[in-house]
Amino acid sequence: MSPPDADSNVVIEAKGLGKSYRIYKRPEDRLLQSIFRSKQLFTPFQALRNVDLTISRGEAIGVMGRNGSGKSTLLQLLAGTVTPTAGHFETRGRLAALLELGAGFNPEYTGKENVYLNAAVLGLSREQIDAKYPEIVEFSEIGDFLDRPVKTYSTGMYMRLAFAVAIAVEPEILIVDEALSVGDEAFQRKCFAFLHRLMENGGTLLFVSHSANSVTELCNRAILLHGGELILDDSPKRVVQYYQRLLYDRATEPAALIEEIRRQAAQPVAEAIPEPTAAIDAPVDGDAEPYFDPNFVSSTANAYETNGGRISDPHITTADGRRVNVISRGQRYQYRFRVEFDAAHEGVHFGMFIRTKTGVDLGGSASSPPQAKKLSVKSGQIVDVVFEFDCSLMPGTYFLNAGCSAMVNGSRDSVHRILDAVMFRVMPELNLAADGLVDFSISAVIKTAQETEK
């Protein structure tokens, strides 16, 4: 692995990268294969094939895909722990990797011994490790367990120690393979805070996760793997949409869905949000009337294949029925859509969800609680769905999803679903003290200490 041109901003570049394994039916076949080379006694398994990937300094890349899609293999190749069988890759910069849990740890060694072993492998001298050791102890928060063999550790303790060692080497490139899915929430928050600092300082991150919110919040680019191939390199929001369709869109033939994703990959990355007009972007007072802008529509709507029903005409209205998509904070609205069924269904219910423009889920609701009696419909029946909600969102652009599901062959399945079905905007306001995504109706009382004591 030779480094790229020193003047280049590229820190990782892979060309035609592939990895295949030999699967033997019997252990002795491995020995026989080494003797009888002209005869094939194994079944080849292509874990990764023909991956081209270029990553620049400062990028945070989310890596998504179903189990067995090649995510871990790709990261192992880039980390240098596995040798490619096809293609090549180049890296530039100090690299640290958190791969499968406990990788690189000797279970018989104590935590402290593993700290020195791993840090040395990552390139630190004994003196540097001595200087960093107090930081590692403090970050890992496992105390006296550092003097015990790591085979006695829980999965969360493994992750704490591995992450503490990885960041102690001050990596320029950090590879994380689902390691943050274990451990308590407080420590996960601590790790995410470090990842944000890494990117603010120009570091590069490759992050494997099944969490859509983690990828959309943390990453500025994402890739989707399927069957060992890279099938989509796009914005995190778009990649998450298609990843979720791979998981849940059972109505679409898998081959047709993969072909749709490949067509999307051939298109330039779409801008999800059009430039706001001056009228939309200008601050208003809190009593401004909501209205409908015909040019403010979702260009990222992503509909699943229908499965006995179709959602149509999703839109927002005021309480008196006026269609709007530019709304005011603090008022009540209705989200409406129609479902036309072309097959009979039992246990039908409907759902909606609000997301940010980057795809972070904010909240939503089903039409009924899980234990409530669900609707039964006949073929040809039409159902109008209305969700009422108070707009507690801060000024900005948001999206609404629409969904319908039913019991199919004893399990709940999607009838139809549309991601980013509606785009709407909450108008900016004059003299607004609140900040963030959601208005919590916070009020402040300010007094001097002398006034408080009276």
C-alpha positions as CSV (number, residue, x, y, z in Angstrom):
1,M,0.0,0.0,0.0
2,S,1.8,3.1,-1.2
3,P,0.5,6.5,-0.2
4,P,-1.2,8.7,-2.7
5,D,0.4,11.8,-4.1
6,A,1.5,14.0,-1.2
7,D,-0.2,17.0,-2.7
8,S,-3.5,15.2,-3.0
9,N,-6.4,15.7,-0.5
10,V,-7.4,12.1,-1.0
11,V,-6.6,9.9,2.1
12,I,-8.1,6.6,0.9
13,E,-8.4,5.4,-2.7
14,A,-9.6,1.9,-3.7
15,K,-9.6,0.6,-7.3
16,G,-11.3,-2.6,-8.3
17,L,-11.0,-3.9,-4.7
18,G,-12.2,-7.4,-4.1
19,K,-11.9,-10.2,-1.6
20,S,-12.8,-13.9,-2.2
21,Y,-12.6,-16.8,0.2
22,R,-12.3,-20.5,-0.3
23,I,-15.0,-22.6,1.4
24,Y,-14.0,-26.2,2.0
25,K,-16.6,-28.9,2.9
26,R,-14.1,-30.8,5.0
27,P,-11.0,-29.7,6.9
28,E,-8.8,-32.2,5.1
29,D,-9.8,-30.7,1.7
30,R,-7.6,-27.7,2.5
31,L,-4.6,-30.0,2.8
32,L,-5.5,-32.0,-0.3
33,Q,-5.9,-28.7,-2.3
34,S,-2.3,-27.8,-1.5
35,I,-1.2,-31.1,-2.9
36,F,-3.6,-31.5,-5.9
37,R,-3.5,-28.0,-7.3
38,S,-5.0,-28.9,-10.6
39,K,-8.3,-30.0,-8.9
40,Q,-10.6,-27.5,-7.3
41,L,-11.8,-28.8,-3.9
42,F,-13.4,-25.6,-2.6
43,T,-16.3,-23.4,-3.4
44,P,-15.2,-19.7,-4.0
45,F,-17.1,-17.1,-2.0
46,Q,-16.9,-13.5,-3.3
47,A,-17.2,-11.3,-0.1
48,L,-16.4,-8.1,-2.0
49,R,-16.1,-7.4,-5.7
50,N,-14.8,-4.5,-7.8
51,V,-15.2,-1.7,-5.3
52,D,-14.0,1.8,-6.5
53,L,-14.0,4.3,-3.6
54,T,-12.2,7.7,-3.1
55,I,-12.4,9.4,0.2
56,S,-11.0,12.9,0.9
57,R,-9.7,14.4,4.1
58,G,-12.5,15.6,6.4
59,E,-15.2,13.3,5.0
60,A,-17.4,11.2,7.3
61,I,-18.6,8.2,5.3
62,G,-21.4,6.0,6.5
63,V,-21.3,2.4,5.3
64,M,-24.6,0.7,5.2
65,G,-26.0,-2.6,3.9
66,R,-27.7,-5.8,5.1
67,N,-25.9,-8.5,7.0
68,G,-23.5,-10.2,4.7
69,S,-23.3,-7.3,2.2
70,G,-19.5,-6.9,2.6
71,K,-19.3,-3.9,5.0
72,S,-17.0,-5.5,7.5
73,T,-14.8,-7.0,4.7
74,L,-14.4,-3.6,3.1
75,L,-13.3,-2.0,6.4
76,Q,-11.0,-4.9,7.2
77,L,-9.3,-4.5,3.8
78,L,-8.9,-0.7,4.3
79,A,-7.6,-1.2,7.8
80,G,-5.0,-3.7,6.5
81,T,-6.1,-6.6,8.6
82,V,-7.1,-8.6,5.5
83,T,-5.3,-8.9,2.2
84,P,-7.3,-8.2,-1.0
85,T,-7.5,-10.8,-3.7
86,A,-8.3,-8.3,-6.4
87,G,-7.6,-4.6,-7.0
88,H,-5.6,-2.4,-4.7
89,F,-6.0,0.5,-2.3
90,E,-3.9,3.4,-0.9
91,T,-4.1,5.2,2.4
92,R,-2.4,8.3,3.6
93,G,-2.4,9.4,7.3
94,R,-2.4,7.7,10.7
95,L,-5.1,5.1,10.8
96,A,-6.9,3.4,13.7
97,A,-9.7,0.9,13.4
98,L,-12.4,-0.5,15.7
99,L,-13.4,-3.6,14.0
100,E,-15.2,-6.7,15.4
101,L,-15.5,-6.6,19.2
102,G,-12.2,-7.5,20.9
103,A,-10.2,-7.6,17.7
104,G,-6.5,-7.3,18.6
105,F,-7.0,-8.0,22.2
106,N,-5.3,-11.0,23.9
107,P,-8.0,-12.4,26.2
108,E,-5.4,-13.8,28.6
109,Y,-3.7,-10.4,29.0
110,T,-4.9,-7.8,31.4
111,G,-6.5,-4.6,30.2
112,K,-3.4,-2.6,30.9
113,E,-1.2,-5.1,29.0
114,N,-3.5,-5.0,26.1
115,V,-3.4,-1.2,26.1
116,Y,0.4,-1.3,25.7
117,L,0.2,-4.0,23.1
118,N,-2.5,-2.3,21.0
119,A,-1.0,1.1,21.2
120,A,2.4,-0.3,20.1
121,V,0.8,-2.0,17.1
122,L,-0.8,1.4,16.2
123,G,2.6,3.0,16.2
124,L,3.2,4.6,19.7
125,S,6.5,4.2,21.5
126,R,6.7,3.0,25.1
127,E,7.2,6.6,26.3
128,Q,4.2,7.9,24.3
129,I,2.0,5.1,25.7
130,D,3.2,6.0,29.3
131,A,2.2,9.6,28.6
132,K,-1.2,8.7,27.1
133,Y,-2.1,6.0,29.7
134,P,-3.8,8.3,32.2
135,E,-6.0,9.6,29.3
136,I,-6.9,6.0,28.3
137,V,-7.8,5.1,31.9
138,E,-10.0,8.2,32.3
139,F,-11.8,7.8,28.9
140,S,-12.4,4.0,29.3
141,E,-13.9,4.4,32.8
142,I,-13.3,0.8,33.7
143,G,-11.1,1.4,36.8
144,D,-9.7,-1.6,38.6
145,F,-10.7,-3.9,35.7
146,L,-7.6,-2.7,33.9
147,D,-5.6,-5.1,36.1
148,R,-7.8,-8.1,35.2
149,P,-7.7,-10.3,32.1
150,V,-9.9,-9.0,29.3
151,K,-11.6,-12.4,29.0
152,T,-13.5,-11.4,32.2
153,Y,-14.8,-8.2,30.5
154,S,-18.4,-7.5,29.3
155,T,-18.9,-6.5,25.7
156,G,-19.4,-2.9,26.9
157,M,-16.0,-2.9,28.7
158,Y,-14.3,-4.3,25.6
159,M,-15.7,-1.5,23.6
160,R,-14.7,1.2,26.1
161,L,-11.1,0.0,26.2
162,A,-10.8,-0.4,22.5
163,F,-12.2,3.0,21.7
164,A,-10.0,4.7,24.4
165,V,-6.9,3.1,22.9
166,A,-7.9,3.9,19.3
167,I,-8.4,7.6,20.0
168,A,-5.3,7.9,22.1
169,V,-3.1,7.5,19.0
170,E,-4.8,10.7,17.6
171,P,-5.8,9.1,14.3
172,E,-6.2,11.1,11.1
173,I,-8.4,8.3,9.8
174,L,-10.7,6.4,12.1
175,I,-12.6,3.2,11.0
176,V,-15.5,2.1,13.2
177,D,-17.4,-1.1,12.5
178,E,-20.6,-1.2,14.6
179,A,-18.5,-1.0,17.8
180,L,-20.7,1.8,19.2
181,S,-23.7,-0.4,19.2
182,V,-22.6,-1.8,22.6
183,G,-22.1,0.0,25.8
184,D,-24.3,2.4,27.8
185,E,-25.9,5.5,26.4
186,A,-23.7,7.9,28.4
187,F,-20.5,6.3,27.0
188,Q,-21.9,6.2,23.5
189,R,-22.6,10.0,23.7
190,K,-19.0,10.5,24.9
191,C,-17.8,8.6,21.8
192,F,-20.0,10.5,19.4
193,A,-18.7,13.8,20.9
194,F,-15.1,12.6,20.1
195,L,-16.2,11.7,16.5
196,H,-17.6,15.2,16.0
197,R,-14.3,16.7,17.3
198,L,-12.4,14.5,14.9
199,M,-14.3,15.8,11.9
200,E,-14.1,19.4,13.1
201,N,-10.3,19.0,13.2
202,G,-10.2,17.7,9.6
203,G,-10.1,14.0,10.4
204,T,-11.7,11.3,8.3
205,L,-14.3,8.7,9.5
206,L,-15.6,5.5,8.0
207,F,-18.6,4.4,10.1
208,V,-20.5,1.2,9.7
209,S,-23.9,1.3,11.4
210,H,-27.4,-0.1,11.0
211,S,-28.8,3.0,12.7
212,A,-30.3,5.4,10.2
213,N,-30.2,8.3,12.7
214,S,-26.5,7.8,13.6
215,V,-25.5,7.8,9.9
216,T,-27.6,10.9,9.0
217,E,-26.5,12.8,12.0
218,L,-22.8,12.0,11.9
219,C,-21.9,11.5,8.2
220,N,-21.8,13.9,5.2
221,R,-21.7,11.0,2.7
222,A,-22.8,7.4,2.7
223,I,-22.3,4.2,0.6
224,L,-24.6,1.2,0.2
225,L,-23.3,-2.3,-0.2
226,H,-25.3,-5.3,-1.4
227,G,-24.0,-8.8,-2.3
228,G,-20.4,-7.6,-2.0
229,E,-20.9,-4.7,-4.5
230,L,-21.0,-1.0,-3.9
231,I,-24.4,-0.1,-5.5
232,L,-24.9,3.5,-4.3
233,D,-22.6,6.4,-3.2
234,D,-24.8,9.4,-2.3
235,S,-26.0,11.6,0.5
236,P,-26.7,9.9,3.8
237,K,-30.4,10.6,3.5
238,R,-30.7,9.0,0.1
239,V,-28.6,6.0,1.1
240,V,-30.7,5.4,4.2
241,Q,-33.9,5.5,2.1
242,Y,-32.7,2.8,-0.2
243,Y,-31.2,0.8,2.7
244,Q,-34.6,0.8,4.4
245,R,-36.3,-0.3,1.2
246,L,-33.9,-3.2,1.0
247,L,-35.0,-4.2,4.5
248,Y,-38.7,-3.5,4.3
249,D,-39.9,-3.3,0.7
250,R,-41.1,-6.8,0.2
251,A,-43.5,-5.9,-2.7
252,T,-40.6,-5.0,-5.0
253,E,-38.7,-7.8,-6.6
254,P,-35.1,-7.7,-5.2
255,A,-33.5,-7.6,-8.7
256,A,-35.8,-4.7,-9.7
257,L,-35.0,-2.8,-6.6
258,I,-31.2,-3.2,-7.1
259,E,-31.6,-2.0,-10.7
260,E,-33.5,1.0,-9.4
261,I,-30.7,1.8,-7.0
262,R,-28.1,1.4,-9.7
263,R,-30.0,3.9,-11.9
264,Q,-30.1,6.3,-8.9
265,A,-26.3,5.8,-8.5
266,A,-25.8,6.9,-12.1
267,Q,-27.5,10.2,-11.4
268,P,-25.8,13.2,-9.9
269,V,-26.5,13.7,-6.2
270,A,-29.8,15.5,-6.0
271,E,-30.3,18.5,-3.9
272,A,-33.1,17.6,-1.5
273,I,-34.0,21.2,-0.7
274,P,-34.7,23.9,-3.3
275,E,-33.4,27.4,-2.7
276,P,-36.1,29.2,-0.6
277,T,-37.7,32.2,-2.1
278,A,-37.3,35.6,-0.3
279,A,-40.9,35.4,0.8
280,I,-40.5,32.0,2.5
281,D,-37.1,32.9,4.0
282,A,-38.1,36.3,5.4
283,P,-38.8,36.4,9.2
284,V,-42.4,37.0,10.1
285,D,-44.3,37.7,13.3
286,G,-45.8,34.8,15.2
287,D,-49.3,35.4,13.8
288,A,-48.4,35.0,10.1
289,E,-50.9,33.1,8.0
290,P,-49.8,29.7,6.7
291,Y,-50.0,29.3,2.9
292,F,-49.3,26.9,0.0
293,D,-46.3,27.4,-2.3
294,P,-46.8,25.3,-5.4
295,N,-43.0,25.4,-6.1
296,F,-42.1,24.0,-2.7
297,V,-42.4,20.3,-3.4
298,S,-40.4,17.2,-2.4
299,S,-37.9,16.2,-5.1
300,T,-36.8,13.2,-3.0
301,A,-40.1,11.3,-2.6
302,N,-39.3,7.5,-2.6
303,A,-42.3,5.2,-3.0
304,Y,-42.3,1.5,-2.2
305,E,-44.0,-0.9,-4.6
306,T,-47.7,-1.3,-3.8
307,N,-48.8,-4.5,-2.0
308,G,-52.6,-4.5,-2.3
309,G,-53.0,-0.7,-1.8
310,R,-51.8,2.7,-2.8
311,I,-51.3,6.0,-1.0
312,S,-52.2,9.1,-2.9
313,D,-52.4,12.9,-2.4
314,P,-50.5,13.3,0.9
315,H,-50.7,16.9,2.0
316,I,-51.1,19.3,5.0
317,T,-54.1,21.4,5.7
318,T,-55.1,23.9,8.3
319,A,-57.9,23.0,10.8
320,D,-60.4,24.6,8.4
321,G,-59.2,22.5,5.4
322,R,-56.9,24.9,3.5
323,R,-54.0,23.1,1.9
324,V,-50.6,24.5,3.1
325,N,-46.9,23.7,3.0
326,V,-45.5,26.8,4.6
327,I,-46.8,26.8,8.2
328,S,-46.4,28.7,11.5
329,R,-45.0,27.4,14.8
330,G,-47.6,26.9,17.6
331,Q,-50.6,26.1,15.4
332,R,-52.5,22.9,14.8
333,Y,-52.6,21.2,11.4
334,Q,-53.8,18.0,9.7
335,Y,-51.7,15.6,7.7
336,R,-54.0,13.9,5.1
337,F,-53.6,11.1,2.6
338,R,-55.9,8.6,0.8
339,V,-55.3,4.9,0.5
340,E,-57.1,2.9,-2.3
341,F,-57.1,-0.8,-1.6
342,D,-57.1,-3.3,-4.5
343,A,-57.0,-6.3,-2.2
344,A,-58.7,-7.3,1.0
345,H,-56.6,-6.8,4.2
346,E,-56.9,-7.5,7.9
347,G,-55.3,-5.6,10.7
348,V,-54.8,-2.4,8.7
349,H,-53.2,0.6,10.3
350,F,-51.6,3.8,9.1
351,G,-48.5,5.8,10.1
352,M,-46.7,9.1,9.6
353,F,-43.3,10.4,10.6
354,I,-41.6,13.8,10.5
355,R,-37.9,14.0,9.5
356,T,-35.4,16.8,9.2
357,K,-34.0,17.7,5.8
358,T,-31.0,15.5,6.5
359,G,-33.2,12.5,7.3
360,V,-33.1,12.5,11.1
361,D,-36.3,11.1,12.6
362,L,-38.0,13.6,14.9
363,G,-41.3,11.8,15.7
364,G,-44.4,10.3,14.4
365,S,-47.4,8.1,15.2
366,A,-49.4,5.1,14.2
367,S,-53.2,5.5,13.7
368,S,-53.8,3.2,16.7
369,P,-51.8,1.7,19.6
370,P,-50.3,-1.8,19.1
371,Q,-53.0,-3.6,21.1
372,A,-56.0,-1.7,19.7
373,K,-58.3,-3.4,17.2
374,K,-57.3,-2.8,13.6
375,L,-59.3,-2.0,10.6
376,S,-60.4,-4.6,8.0
377,V,-60.8,-3.5,4.4
378,K,-62.2,-5.0,1.2
379,S,-60.8,-4.8,-2.3
380,G,-61.9,-1.5,-3.9
381,Q,-62.4,0.3,-0.6
382,I,-61.0,3.8,-0.2
383,V,-59.9,5.1,3.2
384,D,-59.1,8.8,4.0
385,V,-56.5,9.1,6.7
386,V,-56.1,12.3,8.9
387,F,-53.4,12.8,11.5
388,E,-53.7,16.0,13.6
389,F,-50.6,17.5,15.1
390,D,-49.4,20.7,16.8
391,C,-46.5,22.3,15.1
392,S,-43.8,22.5,17.8
393,L,-41.0,22.6,15.3
394,M,-38.6,25.4,15.0
395,P,-38.2,27.3,11.8
396,G,-36.8,25.2,9.0
397,T,-37.6,22.6,6.3
398,Y,-39.0,19.2,7.2
399,F,-40.4,16.1,5.5
400,L,-43.4,13.8,6.2
401,N,-43.5,10.1,5.5
402,A,-46.8,8.2,4.9
403,G,-47.3,4.5,5.4
404,C,-49.9,1.8,5.5
405,S,-49.4,-1.8,6.8
406,A,-51.6,-4.9,7.3
407,M,-51.3,-8.5,8.6
408,V,-50.1,-10.7,5.7
409,N,-49.7,-14.4,6.3
410,G,-49.5,-13.9,10.1
411,S,-47.0,-11.1,10.2
412,R,-47.2,-7.3,9.7
413,D,-46.2,-6.2,6.2
414,S,-46.1,-3.0,4.3
415,V,-49.1,-2.3,2.0
416,H,-47.6,1.0,0.7
417,R,-45.1,3.5,2.0
418,I,-43.8,6.8,0.7
419,L,-40.7,8.4,2.2
420,D,-40.4,12.2,1.9
421,A,-44.0,12.3,0.7
422,V,-44.5,15.9,1.7
423,M,-41.9,18.7,2.1
424,F,-43.0,21.6,4.3
425,R,-41.4,24.7,5.9
426,V,-41.9,26.3,9.3
427,M,-41.7,30.0,8.8
428,P,-38.8,31.9,10.5
429,E,-40.0,34.4,13.2
430,L,-38.8,37.8,14.4
431,N,-37.4,38.0,17.9
432,L,-37.4,34.3,18.6
433,A,-35.1,33.3,21.5
434,A,-35.6,29.5,21.2
435,D,-33.1,27.4,19.2
436,G,-32.8,23.9,18.0
437,L,-35.3,21.6,16.2
438,V,-38.2,21.5,18.6
439,D,-39.9,24.3,20.6
440,F,-40.2,23.1,24.2
441,S,-42.0,26.3,25.3
442,I,-39.1,27.3,27.5
443,S,-39.4,30.5,29.5
444,A,-36.6,32.2,31.5
445,V,-36.8,34.2,34.7
446,I,-33.8,36.4,35.4
447,K,-33.1,38.1,38.7
448,T,-30.0,39.5,40.3
449,A,-28.8,37.7,43.5
450,Q,-29.9,40.7,45.5
451,E,-33.5,40.4,44.2
452,T,-33.6,36.7,44.8
453,E,-32.6,37.2,48.5
454,K,-35.4,39.7,49.1
